[in-house]
Amino acid sequence: MAERTEHAYRKLFEARLLHHYWLDDGSALFDRLPAAQQERYLLNYDVGTFLSIEPTAATEKTLKAFGALWRKTKSGFIAAAPSDAALPLDTVLEWSLKVIDPEFFNYTALTLRPQSIRECYTSDKSARYRFKENVPVFGNLTGASRASGESKRLFLSKEIETLAAGDGVEALFEDGGALCQLTADQTGTAPAFQTLDADKSAMPAFASQRDVPEIVPPAGVTDAPAKGIFLDGGMSGDLFAIVRFVAWRENDGDFSIIDSEGKPLASGPVFEVRFKNRHAWWKWIGRDGSESLSPEPLPMTFHGNASIEGKKKAPADTVKTEMAGTAISKLVSEIFI
């Protein structure tokens, strides 16, 4: 009689990739909607319609070595390991995200800068390296949290900080405890911005420009980009972001995916990445050529209508930039009525 071995699996973690274009209701934040409405929106939500999720080659080998598994879900993905598996505390698991919806960048706040691949050589031309600029890395080692105790929520984005000199239009930043967003490029004068909430801690830790790591180039490389990632042989050049998990986080055990002995936890943590939906000035254009502009930038959402005037809502594919020299002065969504 053949022997059969059975393994009991435990969830290492769950990662939820939530986009507020698909989940907010007009100007109402998803998190503040009634529970039944949230459940209904999540039921129809599918991250696979706009992002492709795949483990890196190195992660596939690591998962196989420990007998671990991963599966996509409608909101992200889950990883599990045998309950008796013992992972080293410094184990790193990575998944790459690729944009598959051509409209993604129309309805997503561009808190991240344009991406490009750069090939660099050592000064003696003996080695070549590939980097991709401005790729965010969402990770449990540096992620921010909200609330505490049973209500604590774990985000894979870094805490949003004060405005930096190089931040451009749509950048998220903190100002006096409030969560703010630039509505134009900085030009040396007082920056144009809007306050999204007076209390940053009451809002999710959205993906932002702070999630792009600084690049420490190898010895002999002098022309590497300032921020982004090193593309190793197992990473595709068309990736948009990396989701990274380190097994153990020393300064906050709630972000760890194993216990101090390397075993999967009885109940794996749930992490979130939140993508901010775009805000733009809404411009209504009549058949007679008349125009009217919203009093402030309004959020673009699949559900609801953020227009306080009750006019026709802005479609996601009509955002245009208004320039002041080389700087963006406004993002405008034209609505023909």
C-alpha positions in Angstrom: 0.0 0.0 0.0 1.4 3.4 -1.0 2.2 5.8 1.7 0.4 9.2 1.7 1.8 12.3 3.4 -0.6 15.1 4.4 0.5 18.6 5.4 -1.5 21.1 7.3 -1.1 24.6 5.9 -1.2 27.9 7.5 -1.6 31.3 5.9 1.6 33.2 5.8 -0.1 36.4 4.8 -2.8 38.0 2.6 -2.1 41.0 0.4 -5.0 43.2 -0.7 -4.3 45.6 -3.5 -7.2 48.1 -3.4 -7.7 50.9 -5.9 -10.0 53.7 -4.8 -11.2 54.5 -8.3 -13.1 51.3 -8.2 -14.1 51.4 -4.5 -14.8 55.0 -3.5 -18.3 56.4 -4.1 -17.9 59.9 -5.5 -16.3 62.0 -2.8 -17.0 59.3 -0.1 -14.0 57.3 0.9 -14.5 53.5 0.6 -13.5 53.1 4.3 -16.3 55.3 5.4 -19.1 53.7 3.4 -21.6 51.5 5.2 -20.4 47.9 5.7 -23.0 46.4 3.3 -22.0 48.9 0.6 -18.3 48.0 1.1 -19.1 44.3 0.8 -21.0 44.9 -2.4 -18.2 46.9 -4.0 -15.6 44.3 -3.0 -17.8 41.5 -4.4 -17.5 43.2 -7.9 -13.9 44.2 -7.5 -11.2 42.4 -9.4 -7.6 43.6 -9.2 -6.8 41.2 -12.1 -8.5 43.5 -14.5 -5.8 46.1 -14.2 -2.8 44.5 -12.6 -0.9 41.2 -13.3 0.6 39.6 -10.2 3.5 37.1 -10.4 6.3 36.0 -8.0 9.8 36.7 -9.0 12.0 33.7 -10.2 13.9 33.7 -6.9 10.6 33.7 -4.9 9.3 30.8 -6.9 12.4 28.8 -5.9 12.0 29.8 -2.2 8.4 28.8 -2.0 9.1 25.5 -3.6 12.0 24.8 -1.2 9.7 25.2 1.8 6.6 23.5 0.3 4.8 26.9 0.3 2.0 27.9 -2.0 0.5 31.1 -3.3 -2.8 31.9 -4.9 -4.4 35.0 -6.5 -7.6 36.4 -5.1 -10.0 39.0 -6.5 -8.4 41.6 -4.2 -4.8 40.5 -4.4 -3.0 37.2 -3.3 -2.4 34.8 -0.5 0.6 32.7 0.5 0.6 29.7 2.8 3.2 27.3 4.1 3.1 23.9 5.9 2.5 24.5 9.6 5.8 22.7 10.5 7.9 24.7 8.0 10.7 26.7 9.5 11.7 29.8 7.5 14.9 31.8 8.3 14.1 35.2 9.8 15.7 36.9 6.9 13.7 35.1 4.2 12.5 37.5 1.4 9.6 36.9 -0.8 8.8 39.2 -3.8 5.9 39.6 -6.3 6.0 41.8 -9.3 3.1 43.9 -10.5 2.5 44.8 -14.1 -0.1 47.2 -15.5 -2.4 45.5 -17.9 -5.2 48.1 -18.2 -4.3 50.8 -20.7 -6.5 53.2 -18.7 -4.7 52.6 -15.4 -2.6 55.8 -15.5 -5.7 57.9 -16.4 -7.6 57.1 -13.2 -4.6 56.6 -10.9 -3.1 59.5 -9.1 0.5 59.8 -10.4 2.1 60.1 -7.0 5.0 58.2 -8.7 7.3 59.5 -11.3 7.7 58.2 -14.9 9.7 54.9 -15.2 12.4 53.9 -17.6 15.1 51.3 -17.8 18.8 52.3 -17.7 21.8 50.2 -18.5 24.9 51.1 -16.7 28.5 49.8 -16.8 31.4 49.8 -14.4 34.1 52.3 -15.3 36.3 49.6 -16.8 33.3 48.1 -18.8 33.8 44.7 -17.2 30.2 44.5 -15.8 26.7 45.7 -16.9 23.8 46.4 -14.7 20.1 47.2 -15.4 18.1 49.5 -13.3 14.5 50.7 -13.6 13.8 54.2 -12.3 11.0 55.2 -10.0 9.7 51.6 -9.3 7.9 51.6 -5.9 8.6 48.7 -3.5 5.7 48.0 -1.2 7.0 46.0 1.8 6.2 44.9 5.3 9.6 45.9 6.6 8.9 49.6 6.1 5.1 49.7 5.9 3.0 52.0 8.0 0.1 51.1 10.3 -3.1 52.8 11.4 -4.9 52.4 14.8 -3.9 49.8 17.3 -4.9 46.6 19.0 -7.6 44.6 17.2 -8.3 47.6 15.0 -4.7 47.9 13.8 -4.4 47.9 10.0 -1.1 47.1 8.2 -0.1 48.9 5.0 2.8 48.0 2.7 3.4 51.7 1.9 5.7 53.9 3.9 4.3 56.7 6.0 3.5 59.8 4.0 5.9 62.6 5.0 6.3 66.3 4.5 6.6 67.9 1.0 10.0 67.5 -0.6 11.6 69.9 -3.1 11.4 67.4 -6.0 7.7 66.4 -5.6 5.5 67.1 -8.5 1.8 67.4 -9.3 -0.4 64.8 -7.5 2.3 64.0 -4.9 0.9 63.2 -1.5 2.4 64.8 1.6 1.7 65.6 5.2 1.3 69.2 6.4 0.6 69.9 10.1 -1.0 66.5 10.6 -3.2 66.7 7.5 -3.0 64.6 4.3 -2.5 66.9 1.3 -2.0 66.5 -2.4 -0.3 68.9 -4.9 -2.6 70.1 -7.6 0.2 71.6 -9.7 4.0 71.3 -10.0 6.1 73.3 -7.6 7.5 76.4 -9.3 9.3 78.2 -6.5 6.2 80.0 -5.2 3.8 78.7 -2.6 2.7 75.2 -3.8 -0.9 74.7 -5.0 -2.5 71.9 -3.1 -5.7 70.6 -1.6 -6.3 69.0 1.8 -7.7 65.5 1.5 -8.3 65.1 5.2 -7.3 67.2 8.2 -6.2 64.1 10.0 -3.7 62.0 8.1 -4.0 59.1 10.6 -7.7 58.8 9.7 -6.8 58.0 6.1 -5.2 54.9 4.6 -1.4 54.9 4.0 -1.7 55.4 0.2 1.0 54.4 -2.2 3.2 57.4 -2.8 6.5 58.7 -4.1 8.0 57.7 -0.7 7.8 54.0 -1.7 10.5 54.3 -4.3 13.8 53.3 -2.7 17.1 55.0 -3.2 19.5 53.0 -5.4 23.0 52.2 -3.9 25.0 51.4 -7.1 27.6 48.7 -7.2 31.2 49.6 -7.0 32.5 51.2 -10.2 29.0 52.4 -11.4 28.7 56.1 -11.4 25.7 56.8 -13.6 22.9 54.7 -11.9 19.6 56.5 -11.4 19.0 58.0 -7.9 15.8 56.0 -7.2 14.3 52.7 -8.3 15.4 49.1 -8.3 18.1 46.9 -9.7 16.7 44.5 -12.3 18.2 41.0 -11.8 17.9 38.2 -14.3 14.6 37.0 -12.8 12.7 40.4 -13.1 10.8 41.5 -16.2 11.5 45.0 -17.5 7.8 45.8 -17.8 7.1 45.5 -14.1 5.4 48.5 -12.4 6.0 47.8 -8.8 7.4 45.2 -6.4 5.6 43.7 -3.3 8.2 42.5 -0.9 7.9 40.5 2.4 10.6 39.9 4.8 9.8 37.0 7.2 10.5 38.9 10.4 10.2 42.6 11.4 12.2 43.3 14.5 10.6 46.6 15.5 6.9 45.6 15.0 6.0 41.9 15.2 2.6 42.5 13.8 4.2 42.9 10.4 6.0 39.6 10.7 4.8 36.6 8.8 6.4 34.0 11.1 7.0 33.5 14.8 10.4 33.8 16.5 11.1 30.1 15.6 10.4 30.6 11.9 7.0 28.9 12.0 3.9 30.3 10.2 1.6 32.1 12.6 -1.7 30.7 13.7 -3.4 33.5 11.8 -1.3 35.2 9.1 -1.5 39.0 8.9 -3.5 40.9 6.3 -1.6 43.7 4.4 -3.0 46.4 2.2 -1.7 48.5 -0.7 -3.9 51.4 -1.5 -3.8 53.1 -4.9 -5.2 56.7 -4.8 -7.7 57.7 -7.5 -7.0 60.8 -9.5 -8.3 64.2 -8.6 -8.7 66.8 -11.5 -10.5 70.0 -12.1 -13.8 69.1 -13.9 -14.6 71.4 -16.9 -18.1 71.2 -18.4 -18.3 72.3 -22.0 -21.6 73.1 -23.5 -22.7 72.7 -27.1 -22.6 76.5 -27.4 -18.9 76.5 -26.3 -19.7 77.8 -22.8 -17.4 76.5 -20.1 -17.7 76.1 -16.3 -15.0 74.8 -13.9 -15.4 72.9 -10.6 -14.4 75.0 -7.6 -11.6 72.5 -6.7 -10.2 69.3 -8.1 -12.7 66.4 -7.7 -12.0 62.7 -7.3 -12.7 60.4 -10.3 -14.5 57.2 -9.4 -16.4 54.4 -11.0 -19.2 54.6 -8.5 -21.1 57.8 -7.7 -20.5 61.3 -8.8 -18.3 63.7 -6.9 -19.7 66.8 -8.6 -21.4 69.0 -6.0 -23.4 70.6 -8.7 -24.9 67.3 -9.8 -23.7 67.7 -13.3 -22.4 65.0 -15.6 -19.5 63.1 -14.1 -16.0 63.1 -15.5 -14.9 60.0 -17.5 -11.5 58.5 -16.6 -10.0 59.0 -20.1 -10.4 62.8 -20.5 -7.7 64.2 -18.2 -5.5 66.8 -19.9 -2.6 68.9 -18.5 -2.5 72.7 -18.6 1.0 74.0 -18.6 2.7 77.1 -17.3 6.0 77.0 -19.2 7.4 73.6 -18.4 5.4 73.1 -15.3 1.9 71.5 -14.9 -0.5 74.1 -13.6 -3.7 72.1 -13.7 -5.0 68.6 -14.5 -8.4 69.1 -16.2 -11.0 66.6 -17.2 -13.2 67.9 -20.0 -16.9 66.9 -19.9 -19.0 67.6 -23.0 -22.7 68.3 -22.2 
